[in-house]
Amino acid sequence: MKIRDLIYVVSLLVWWVLWPGIGRSQKSASGGGLRPTSDVRLRPTIGVSPTKAPDTVGLSPDGQLKEVIVTGVPSAIEACKYPIPVVSLTEAERLKNASGNAINALTDLPGVSAITEGPAISKPVIRGLGYNRVVVINDGVRQEGNQWGDEFGVEIDENTISKVEVLKGPASLRYGSDAMAGVINFLPPASPLPGVVQASLLSEYQTNNGLMNHTIHFAGNKKGFVWDLRYTNKLAHAYRNKYDGYVWNSGYGESDFRSILGINRNWGYSHLHLSVFDLKLGIIEGARDSATGEFTAHTRAGDGSDSMGIAPAGDATRYGYYPIIHQHVRHYKAVWDNSIRLGDGRLALKLGIQENYRQEANDITRGDIYNNYFYLRTINYDLQYELPAFRSWQLSAGVGGMVQRSEDRGLVYLVPEYHSFDIGVFSQAKRTFGRLTVSGGLRFDSRALHGDDLYTDSAGVRMAAASAASVRRFAAYHSDFTGLSGSLGVAYDFSKEWYGKLNVSRGFRAPNIAESGSNGIHDGTPFYEIGDPGLTPETSLQADATLGVVTEDLSTELNLFVNKINHYIFPVKLASVFGGDSIRTDVAVGMSGPAFRYISGDAVLSGGEWMVDFHPSSLKGIHWWNAYSMVNAIQLRQSDSTRYLPYSPPAKLLSRVRWTFEGKQGVLRNAYVQMGMNYFFKQDKVYFKYGNETVTPAYTLLNAGVGTDIFLHGRTVLSIYIYGDNLTDVAYQSNMSRLKYADTNNATGRVGVFAMGRNFSFKLLIPLYQNKHR
């Protein structure tokens, strides 16, 4: 039985067994509102202190930095005691804003941005580093889904977000290879209190692309048996802006299921996480008619060839319409999460299996056939033991890694099939000496990456074995990598109000399969990419310094960093011996393009973030939150045209004023009004040698929102959230958008496709049921 079949069977049985029980319980239930805030979870996950999550980004509403974090540490710790900068997003904060996917929900955090290709594809970037330099944790294990690809997003339903922690800085100590920039940890929901059963429905509509987002949630805790079930369905048609109108082929549809089943006991807990992510989306090419400037679409001519015609305007607002080209992404995952008390110590064991299916149909001459088809299976394992306290030291040690196997089931080939094995051993320690907290550790990692042979005929069609007429498209290779990671940091309370933190980390990242094994046209670029199996792993040395102050009326924190990366891997364009670009042809795709080869050099990234939250005690409920972040990313010993790393985020200034009415009487409760501004500075520090990156002008986006709980008959019957984004309908292009480099509109002279225009989001959170705690 395949993993996806197991998930479906278990999910259906759980719904069938548990859902009727809620109807029976409801007859005798009374009272009990369900607040649409982070405390809907009622109790944090076992092992996490029951501290209420803050309702702001990084700074709590009462001005006290008492947020508890769990990312990168063996046990929960206050943020101000952790030497590496961490920012977070709570469920309450996410509901007050609008996003189309899990990563876009994080881009209002300082130091976090995203490489995008329309509303459905976003790749996280932390302090200027993305792709395989950021590790995403979901359900306690690394999310693995061919994240090396430009057009490959993250397979997570944002409706499942109870809290996200973003660790900014090398986290290889805890998570091994690839955590060069940091970690984004999507934390699982907490278990309800014993005896509690609750259900809710969230319904959202967005005006710009007609997004309909519906999710139903059902959770409970009966005599230590806990469950948390959620089903989500989304549909969106093409989005629009004032320059492009409706952007052709930008619609998408998504259907997700997630369940957590387990037991909570005095000895700890054992939980089984099952999830299904199913996304179908159009791929925006941005091709235009030369005379009218209208978007064009692929049509199949009578002779079977690819013919481009003006895209039918009426189809832009159709739901569930995916013309060629489009993608179909499915991700199935099962994780067994255990925490067991052993005397005064604790043993944590996580085992996971993931299957990722990523298909793309991009050749209309073949019909609706997925000619790009990547399959990846990942087995995750993580074992950690937290020792009993020894002379006030908190010590832990563990082993973790993953096993991967890929298959290329398509008709065109960019990277070879491969199998890999990762293992790392680590140890962490922490101790507090009065006002001083010291923490750190060491880790040793090993990765064995083995690429497989692939033989094709002269037309690029795969052959089962080598023959006299075959072409060896990929040659088998073995690349083995080892790396040592470490971290040492201190946090010190200078006074009741002032604190400081200092941390030095060494990171490690082994080359991914694209960097080591590519040999073909990357259709989304389109460049002919060539990997190098002899590349050396990246290593980094980063220093972080933090200074913060917390008073009755003001909370502020300044984070500064410098990150030196040795053997930074990047592609360079090859020159022809006859002058000009080296052009290579991929016969399987039937395309030619300039050749790029992956090489390595040295890079330095520096910058920081400054967050300020004004919350005057004389004006209760008022918060004026501001954050400035910037990064300067350069390659050493390079000319001016290649000095800056590609796709570096511009500096940004975020500002938001929110007034919360915390009245406990009347129909309207927990009401709020907010206004905000996101200013993105001009980005002229670009990698422009080959003309594939251009200067991006500055732009400002205004937003506003209101919301309230409606309280009747002793309980919350409805929660309303209204949010307006890009209120002035600015036509802009993010420096991080790959659509910025689409075709020129000859009718207007504008290059590329612009981002989403004015958009309003309307959300209703309806508590369907909640019994009283007993």
C-alpha positions in Angstrom: 0.0 0.0 0.0 1.4 3.4 -1.0 1.6 6.3 1.5 -1.2 8.3 -0.2 -3.5 5.3 0.0 -2.8 4.8 3.7 -3.5 8.5 4.4 -6.8 8.4 2.5 -8.0 5.2 4.3 -7.1 6.4 7.8 -8.6 9.8 7.1 -11.9 8.4 6.0 -12.1 6.1 9.0 -11.4 8.9 11.4 -14.0 11.2 10.0 -16.6 8.4 9.9 -15.9 7.4 13.6 -15.5 10.8 15.2 -17.8 13.2 13.3 -21.2 11.6 14.4 -20.0 11.9 18.0 -19.9 15.6 17.8 -23.6 15.8 16.9 -24.5 13.7 19.9 -22.4 15.8 22.2 -23.8 19.0 21.0 -27.3 18.2 22.3 -26.1 18.4 25.9 -23.5 21.1 25.5 -24.0 24.7 26.7 -22.2 27.9 26.4 -18.5 28.3 25.6 -17.4 30.7 22.9 -14.6 29.9 20.6 -12.3 32.9 20.3 -10.6 33.4 16.9 -7.2 33.9 18.5 -4.1 31.8 19.1 -5.6 30.5 22.4 -8.3 28.6 20.4 -5.7 25.8 20.8 -6.4 26.0 24.6 -3.2 24.3 25.5 0.3 24.3 23.9 1.9 21.2 22.6 3.4 19.0 25.4 6.8 20.3 26.4 6.0 23.9 25.6 5.2 26.3 28.4 1.6 27.6 28.4 2.5 31.1 27.6 0.0 33.0 25.5 1.4 33.7 22.1 1.9 37.4 21.3 -0.5 39.2 18.9 2.2 41.1 17.2 5.2 40.2 15.1 8.1 39.4 17.5 6.9 41.9 20.2 4.1 41.1 22.6 1.2 43.5 23.0 2.0 44.3 26.6 5.5 45.3 25.6 7.1 42.3 27.3 9.4 40.0 25.3 8.2 36.8 27.0 7.4 34.8 23.9 8.4 31.1 24.1 10.1 29.6 21.1 10.9 25.9 20.4 12.8 26.1 17.1 16.4 24.9 17.2 16.4 24.2 20.9 15.9 20.9 22.8 13.2 22.5 25.1 11.2 25.7 25.1 13.1 28.9 25.9 12.2 32.6 26.2 13.1 34.5 23.0 15.1 37.0 24.9 17.3 34.2 26.3 18.0 32.7 22.8 21.0 34.2 21.1 19.9 33.7 17.5 17.2 36.2 16.2 13.7 34.7 15.9 10.5 36.3 14.6 7.1 34.6 14.7 3.6 34.7 13.2 0.7 33.6 15.2 -2.7 32.3 14.0 -4.3 35.5 15.4 -2.0 37.7 13.3 -2.5 35.6 10.1 -6.3 35.9 10.3 -6.0 39.7 10.4 -4.2 39.7 7.0 -4.6 38.2 3.6 -2.3 35.7 1.7 -2.6 33.2 -1.1 -0.2 30.6 0.3 1.8 29.8 3.5 5.0 31.6 2.4 3.3 34.8 1.4 1.8 34.9 4.9 5.4 35.4 6.2 6.6 38.2 4.0 5.4 40.9 6.4 8.0 39.7 8.9 11.3 41.6 9.0 14.1 39.8 7.3 11.8 37.4 5.4 10.8 37.7 1.7 9.9 35.4 -1.1 10.8 34.6 -4.7 7.4 34.4 -6.5 5.9 33.4 -9.8 2.3 34.4 -9.4 0.0 34.1 -6.4 0.4 30.3 -6.0 4.2 29.9 -6.1 6.4 31.4 -3.4 9.8 30.3 -2.2 11.0 31.6 1.2 14.1 33.8 1.5 15.8 34.7 4.8 18.2 37.6 4.8 18.9 37.2 1.1 19.3 33.4 0.9 16.7 31.0 -0.4 16.2 27.7 -2.3 18.1 24.9 -0.5 19.6 27.4 1.9 16.4 27.6 3.9 15.0 24.6 5.7 11.2 24.4 6.1 10.0 22.3 9.1 6.4 21.1 9.1 4.9 18.6 11.5 8.3 18.4 13.1 10.3 17.2 10.0 11.9 18.8 7.0 9.5 19.5 4.2 11.1 18.0 1.1 9.6 18.7 -2.4 12.3 19.3 -5.0 12.8 22.9 -3.6 15.8 23.4 -5.9 13.5 24.4 -8.8 12.6 28.0 -9.6 8.9 27.1 -10.1 8.6 24.8 -7.1 6.7 26.2 -4.1 6.2 24.9 -0.6 3.4 22.3 -0.1 1.7 23.6 3.0 -1.8 24.7 3.6 -1.7 28.1 5.4 -4.9 27.4 7.1 -3.1 24.9 9.3 -0.7 27.5 10.7 -1.1 27.8 14.4 2.2 29.5 14.8 5.3 29.9 12.6 8.8 30.6 14.0 11.5 31.9 11.7 15.0 31.4 12.9 17.4 33.9 11.1 20.9 32.5 10.9 22.7 29.3 10.3 20.8 26.4 12.0 22.9 23.5 10.7 23.6 22.6 14.4 20.1 21.3 14.8 18.9 20.7 11.3 21.9 19.7 9.3 22.7 20.5 5.7 20.8 23.3 4.0 19.9 25.4 7.0 22.5 28.0 5.9 20.1 31.0 6.0 17.8 29.7 8.7 14.7 27.7 9.5 11.0 28.3 9.0 9.1 26.1 11.5 5.4 25.6 11.0 4.4 24.4 14.4 1.6 21.8 14.8 -1.6 22.8 16.7 -1.7 22.3 20.4 -3.8 19.6 21.9 -7.1 20.7 23.4 -7.7 20.4 27.2 -9.0 17.0 28.4 -12.7 16.6 27.7 -12.8 19.4 25.1 -14.3 18.9 21.7 -14.4 21.8 19.2 -15.2 22.5 15.6 -15.1 25.6 13.4 -15.5 26.7 9.8 -13.4 29.4 8.1 -14.7 30.9 4.8 -12.8 33.5 2.9 -13.3 35.4 -0.3 -10.8 37.7 -2.1 -12.0 40.2 -4.7 -9.0 40.5 -7.0 -8.8 36.9 -8.2 -12.1 35.6 -6.8 -10.2 33.4 -4.3 -12.7 31.1 -2.4 -11.0 29.5 0.6 -13.0 27.2 2.8 -11.6 25.1 5.6 -13.4 23.0 8.3 -11.6 22.1 11.5 -12.5 19.5 14.1 -10.4 18.7 17.2 -10.8 17.1 20.6 -9.3 15.4 23.6 -11.3 12.5 25.1 -9.5 10.7 28.0 -6.1 11.4 26.5 -7.0 10.4 23.0 -6.5 13.5 20.9 -7.4 14.4 17.3 -7.1 17.4 15.1 -8.6 17.2 11.6 -8.8 19.8 8.9 -10.0 19.9 5.3 -9.4 22.9 3.0 -10.6 23.7 -0.5 -9.5 26.7 -2.6 -10.3 28.0 -6.0 -9.0 31.2 -7.7 -9.3 32.5 -11.2 -6.7 34.8 -12.9 -5.6 37.9 -10.9 -5.5 41.4 -12.3 -3.7 44.7 -12.1 -4.2 48.0 -13.8 -1.4 47.5 -16.4 -2.0 43.9 -17.5 -5.7 43.5 -16.8 -6.4 39.8 -16.0 -3.1 37.9 -16.1 -3.6 34.9 -18.3 -3.2 31.4 -16.7 -2.7 32.6 -13.1 -5.6 30.7 -11.6 -5.2 27.8 -9.3 -7.1 25.2 -7.2 -6.1 23.4 -4.0 -7.5 20.6 -1.9 -5.8 19.7 1.4 -6.4 17.3 4.3 -4.5 17.1 7.5 -5.0 15.0 10.6 -3.2 14.5 14.0 -4.2 11.4 16.0 -2.6 10.3 19.2 -2.5 9.9 22.9 -1.4 12.2 25.7 -0.3 10.5 29.0 1.8 11.4 32.1 4.8 9.8 30.4 4.5 12.0 27.4 2.7 11.7 24.1 2.6 9.8 20.8 1.0 11.5 17.8 0.5 10.4 14.1 0.4 13.3 11.6 -1.1 12.5 8.2 -1.5 15.1 5.4 -2.4 15.4 1.7 -1.6 18.5 -0.3 -3.1 18.7 -3.9 -2.5 21.8 -6.0 -3.2 22.5 -9.6 -2.1 25.8 -11.1 -1.5 27.6 -14.3 2.0 28.7 -15.2 2.3 32.4 -16.2 4.4 32.8 -19.4 3.6 36.5 -20.1 3.8 36.1 -23.9 2.0 39.0 -25.8 0.5 39.6 -29.1 3.0 42.0 -30.9 0.2 44.3 -32.2 -2.3 44.5 -29.4 -0.2 43.7 -26.3 -2.9 41.1 -25.3 -1.8 37.9 -23.6 -1.4 35.0 -25.9 -2.2 31.3 -25.3 -1.0 28.0 -26.9 -3.4 26.4 -29.4 -2.8 23.2 -31.4 -2.9 23.8 -35.1 -4.4 21.4 -37.6 -1.0 20.0 -38.4 -0.3 19.4 -34.7 2.1 22.2 -34.3 2.1 24.8 -31.5 0.3 28.0 -32.6 0.0 31.1 -30.4 -3.3 33.1 -30.5 -4.8 35.8 -28.3 -6.0 34.3 -25.1 -9.8 34.2 -24.8 -10.8 37.0 -22.4 -13.8 35.1 -21.0 -11.6 32.2 -19.8 -9.6 34.5 -17.5 -12.3 34.4 -14.8 -13.1 30.7 -15.1 -12.5 28.5 -12.1 -10.8 25.2 -12.4 -9.5 26.0 -15.9 -5.8 25.0 -16.5 -4.8 25.3 -20.1 -1.3 24.1 -21.2 1.0 25.1 -19.6 0.1 24.1 -16.0 1.4 22.1 -13.0 -0.1 19.5 -10.8 1.6 19.1 -7.4 0.7 16.5 -4.8 2.5 15.9 -1.5 1.7 13.0 0.9 3.2 12.9 4.3 3.0 10.7 7.5 5.0 11.6 10.6 5.1 9.7 13.9 6.0 12.1 16.7 6.9 10.8 20.2 8.0 12.4 23.4 8.7 10.0 26.3 9.8 10.9 29.8 12.7 8.7 31.0 13.3 9.5 34.7 14.3 13.2 34.8 15.2 13.1 31.1 13.2 13.1 27.9 13.5 11.0 24.7 12.0 12.5 21.5 11.6 10.4 18.4 10.3 11.5 15.0 9.9 9.3 12.0 8.5 10.6 8.7 7.8 9.5 5.1 7.0 11.9 2.3 6.1 11.4 -1.3 6.2 14.4 -3.7 4.7 14.3 -7.2 5.4 17.3 -9.3 4.0 17.3 -12.9 4.1 19.9 -15.6 2.4 19.9 -19.0 4.1 22.5 -21.2 4.1 21.2 -24.7 0.7 21.4 -26.5 2.0 19.3 -29.4 2.0 16.3 -27.1 -1.5 17.1 -25.8 -2.4 17.2 -22.1 0.6 15.1 -21.1 2.9 15.8 -18.2 6.2 15.9 -20.0 8.0 17.1 -16.8 7.3 14.7 -14.0 9.5 14.6 -10.8 8.9 12.1 -8.1 10.7 12.2 -4.7 10.4 10.0 -1.7 11.9 11.1 1.6 12.3 9.2 4.9 13.0 11.5 7.8 14.4 10.3 11.2 15.3 12.3 14.3 16.2 10.9 17.7 17.1 13.3 20.6 17.6 12.7 24.3 17.4 15.6 26.8 19.5 14.6 29.8 18.6 15.4 33.4 20.0 18.7 34.5 23.6 18.4 35.6 25.0 21.2 37.8 22.4 23.6 36.2 23.5 22.6 32.7 20.7 21.6 30.3 22.3 19.0 27.9 20.9 17.2 24.9 22.3 14.9 22.2 20.9 13.2 19.2 21.1 11.9 15.7 19.0 12.8 12.6 18.9 12.8 8.9 17.0 11.6 5.8 17.0 9.1 3.0 15.9 10.2 -0.5 15.1 8.5 -3.7 14.0 10.4 -6.9 12.5 9.2 -10.2 12.1 11.2 -13.4 8.9 9.9 -14.9 8.6 12.5 -17.5 9.6 12.9 -21.1 12.2 15.6 -20.7 15.2 15.6 -18.3 16.9 18.4 -16.4 18.5 16.5 -13.5 19.4 12.8 -13.1 17.5 10.3 -10.9 19.4 10.1 -7.6 19.4 8.5 -4.1 21.0 10.1 -1.1 21.6 9.4 2.6 22.1 12.1 5.3 23.1 11.5 8.9 24.2 13.9 11.5 25.1 13.6 15.2 24.8 16.6 17.5 25.0 17.9 21.0 23.6 21.1 22.6 24.1 22.7 26.0 22.6 25.7 27.9 23.1 27.2 31.3 22.1 30.4 33.0 24.4 32.2 35.4 22.3 34.9 37.0 21.7 37.5 34.2 23.8 35.6 31.7 22.6 32.7 29.6 25.1 30.7 27.6 24.1 28.2 24.9 25.7 26.3 22.0 26.7 23.0 20.5 28.4 21.0 17.8 27.2 18.8 14.9 28.9 16.5 12.4 27.1 15.8 9.1 27.6 13.4 6.2 25.7 13.2 2.9 26.2 10.6 0.2 24.6 11.7 -3.1 24.5 9.2 -5.9 23.3 10.2 -9.4 22.2 7.5 -11.8 22.9 6.8 -15.5 20.3 7.8 -18.1 20.5 6.7 -21.7 18.4 8.1 -24.5 18.1 7.7 -28.3 19.1 10.5 -30.7 15.6 12.1 -30.3 16.0 12.3 -26.5 13.6 9.4 -25.7 14.6 7.3 -22.7 16.1 3.9 -23.3 16.0 1.0 -20.8 19.7 0.2 -21.2 22.8 1.3 -23.1 23.2 0.3 -26.7 25.4 1.2 -29.7 23.0 3.9 -30.7 22.2 5.4 -27.3 23.3 8.7 -25.9 24.5 8.9 -22.3 22.4 11.8 -21.1 23.5 11.5 -17.4 26.6 9.7 -16.2 26.4 8.0 -12.8 28.4 9.7 -10.1 29.0 9.6 -6.4 29.5 12.8 -4.4 30.2 12.4 -0.7 30.2 15.4 1.6 31.0 16.0 5.3 30.7 19.1 7.4 31.1 20.4 10.9 28.7 22.9 12.3 28.7 24.7 15.6 27.2 27.6 17.5 28.1 29.5 20.6 26.0 32.4 22.0 25.2 34.4 25.0 22.2 36.5 26.2 22.6 39.0 29.0 20.1 41.2 30.9 21.9 44.5 31.5 18.9 45.7 33.6 15.2 45.1 33.9 14.6 46.9 30.6 17.8 46.3 28.6 19.2 43.1 27.2 21.8 42.0 24.6 22.6 38.9 22.7 25.7 37.7 20.7 26.0 34.5 18.7 28.6 33.0 16.4 27.6 30.1 14.1 29.2 27.9 11.5 26.8 26.6 8.8 27.1 23.8 6.3 25.3 23.0 3.0 26.0 20.2 0.5 25.3 20.9 -3.2 21.8 19.9 -4.3 21.0 17.7 -7.2 20.6 20.6 -9.7 23.9 22.1 -8.8 25.8 18.8 -9.0 23.9 17.0 -11.8 22.0 19.3 -14.1 22.3 18.7 -17.9 19.4 20.2 -19.9 17.1 23.0 -20.6 15.3 24.5 -17.6 12.0 25.3 -19.4 11.1 28.1 -16.9 14.3 30.0 -17.5 15.0 28.9 -20.4 18.7 28.2 -19.9 20.7 25.1 -20.5 22.0 24.3 -17.0 25.2 22.2 -16.4 26.0 20.8 -12.9 29.3 19.8 -11.4 29.5 16.7 -9.2 32.9 17.9 -7.9 31.6 21.0 -6.2 32.7 21.7 -2.6 30.1 22.1 0.1 29.3 25.6 1.2 30.4 26.6 4.7 29.6 29.8 6.5 30.6 31.8 9.5 28.0 34.2 10.8 28.0 36.6 13.8 24.7 38.0 15.2 24.4 40.9 17.7 21.2 42.0 19.3 20.3 44.9 21.6 16.8 45.3 23.0 14.9 47.4 25.4 11.4 46.8 27.0 9.6 49.6 28.9 6.0 50.3 29.8 5.5 52.3 26.6 8.1 51.0 24.2 9.6 47.8 23.0 12.5 47.8 20.5 15.1 45.4 19.2 18.1 45.9 16.8 19.6 42.8 15.1 22.8 43.1 13.1 24.6 40.3 11.3 27.5 39.5 9.0 27.7 36.1 7.2 30.8 35.0 5.3 30.1 32.0 2.9 32.9 30.0 1.4 32.4 28.1 -1.8 29.0 29.9 -2.5 27.5 28.1 -5.4 26.0 30.0 -8.3 25.6 29.6 -12.1 27.7 31.6 -14.7 27.0 31.9 -18.4 29.5 30.2 -20.7 31.1 31.9 -23.7 31.4 30.4 -27.1 34.9 29.9 -28.6 33.6 31.8 -31.6 32.5 34.7 -29.4 29.1 35.5 -27.8 27.1 33.0 -25.7 27.6 29.3 -25.8 24.3 27.9 -27.1 23.3 24.3 -26.4 20.3 22.3 -27.6 18.2 19.9 -25.6 16.8 17.4 -28.1 14.2 16.0 -25.6 12.7 19.5 -25.2 13.3 20.6 -28.7 14.8 23.9 -27.4 18.1 25.7 -27.4 19.4 28.2 -24.9 22.5 29.9 -23.5 24.5 27.5 -21.4 25.1 28.1 -17.7 27.5 26.1 -15.5 27.4 25.9 -11.7 30.6 27.1 -10.0 31.5 28.3 -6.6 33.1 31.4 -5.1 33.0 33.4 -1.8 30.2 35.7 -0.7 29.5 38.0 2.2 26.0 39.0 3.4 25.5 41.7 6.0 22.6 43.8 7.3 20.0 43.5 10.0 16.6 44.4 11.3 15.2 47.1 13.6 11.8 46.6 15.2 10.0 49.2 17.3 6.6 48.9 19.0 5.0 51.9 20.6 2.3 51.0 23.0 1.7 54.0 25.3 0.1 53.0 28.6 -2.0 56.1 28.6 -3.7 54.9 25.3 -4.7 51.4 26.1 -5.1 49.2 23.0 -2.9 51.3 20.7 0.1 49.7 19.1 2.3 51.4 16.5 4.6 48.7 15.2 7.5 49.4 12.8 10.3 47.3 11.3 13.1 48.1 9.0 15.2 45.4 7.4 18.0 45.3 4.8 20.7 43.0 3.4 23.8 43.7 1.3 24.8 40.5 -0.5 28.0 40.6 -2.5 30.4 38.1 -4.2 34.0 38.6 -3.4 36.7 39.2 -6.1 34.0 39.9 -8.8 33.6 42.7 -11.3 30.9 45.3 -10.8 28.5 43.5 -13.1 28.6 40.3 -11.1 29.4 41.8 -7.7 25.9 41.4 -6.2 24.1 38.1 -5.6 21.1 37.6 -7.8 17.6 38.0 -6.4 18.7 39.9 -3.3 15.7 41.5 -1.5 15.5 45.3 -1.3 15.4 47.1 2.0 11.9 47.4 3.3 10.1 49.5 5.9 6.9 48.1 7.5 4.6 50.2 9.6 1.3 49.3 11.2 -1.1 51.1 13.6 -3.7 48.9 15.4 -6.3 50.0 17.9 -7.9 47.0 19.8 -11.1 47.5 21.7 -10.9 45.0 24.5 -14.4 45.5 25.8 -15.9 42.5 27.6 -19.5 43.6 27.3 -21.9 43.9 24.4 -22.3 42.2 21.1 -19.0 43.3 19.6 -15.9 42.0 21.4 -12.2 42.0 20.7 -12.8 44.5 17.9 -9.8 46.2 16.2 -9.0 48.7 13.4 -5.6 48.8 11.7 -3.8 50.7 9.0 -0.4 49.9 7.5 2.2 50.8 5.0 4.9 48.6 3.3 7.6 50.6 1.6 10.1 48.8 -0.5 13.3 50.7 -1.4 14.8 50.9 -4.9 16.9 47.8 -5.6 19.8 48.7 -7.9 22.3 46.3 -6.4 21.6 43.6 -9.0 23.5 40.9 -10.9 23.1 42.4 -14.3 26.0 41.0 -16.4 23.8 38.7 -18.5 20.7 41.0 -18.6 18.6 38.6 -16.6 18.2 40.9 -13.6 17.2 44.6 -13.8 16.9 47.6 -11.4 13.6 47.7 -9.5 12.2 51.1 -8.5 10.8 51.8 -5.1 7.1 51.4 -4.4 4.6 51.8 -1.5 1.7 49.6 -0.6 -1.1 50.7 1.8 -3.3 48.4 3.6 -6.1 48.5 6.3 -8.3 46.1 8.2 -11.1 45.7 10.7 -12.5 42.8 12.6 -14.5 41.7 15.6 -16.1 38.8 17.4 -19.9 38.8 17.6 -21.0 37.6 21.0 -24.6 36.4 21.6 -26.2 34.2 24.2 -23.0 33.8 26.2 -20.7 32.7 23.4 -18.9 33.8 20.2 -21.1 33.0 17.3 -19.1 34.6 14.5 -15.7 36.3 14.0 -15.3 38.7 11.0 -12.0 39.9 9.4 -11.9 42.4 6.6 -8.6 43.4 5.0 -7.7 45.6 2.1 -4.3 45.3 0.4 -2.7 47.7 -2.1 -5.5 50.1 -1.5 -4.2 52.7 -4.0 -4.0 50.0 -6.7 -0.3 50.6 -7.3 1.1 48.7 -10.4 4.4 47.3 -9.2 6.9 44.6 -9.7 8.8 43.0 -6.9 12.5 42.5 -7.3 11.9 39.0 -6.1 9.3 38.2 -8.8 10.4 36.0 -11.8 7.4 37.4 -13.8 9.3 40.7 -13.9 11.4 39.2 -16.7 8.6 38.0 -18.9 8.1 39.3 -22.5 7.8 43.0 -23.4 4.4 44.4 -24.1 5.0 46.1 -27.4 1.8 48.1 -27.2 2.9 49.8 -24.0 6.7 49.2 -23.8 6.4 47.7 -20.4 8.5 44.6 -19.7 7.2 41.7 -17.7 4.1 41.0 -15.7 3.0 43.1 -12.8 1.8 42.0 -9.3 -1.7 41.8 -8.0 -3.6 45.1 -7.8 -6.1 46.2 -5.2 -7.5 43.3 -3.2 -10.0 42.9 -0.4 -10.3 39.8 1.8 -13.4 38.9 3.7 -13.2 36.1 6.3 -15.8 34.6 8.5 -14.7 32.2 11.3 -17.8 30.3 12.6 -17.5 28.2 15.8 -19.7 25.2 14.9 -19.4 23.6 18.3 -17.4 23.6 21.5 -18.3 21.9 24.7 -17.3 23.0 28.2 -14.0 21.9 29.7 -14.6 19.2 32.3 
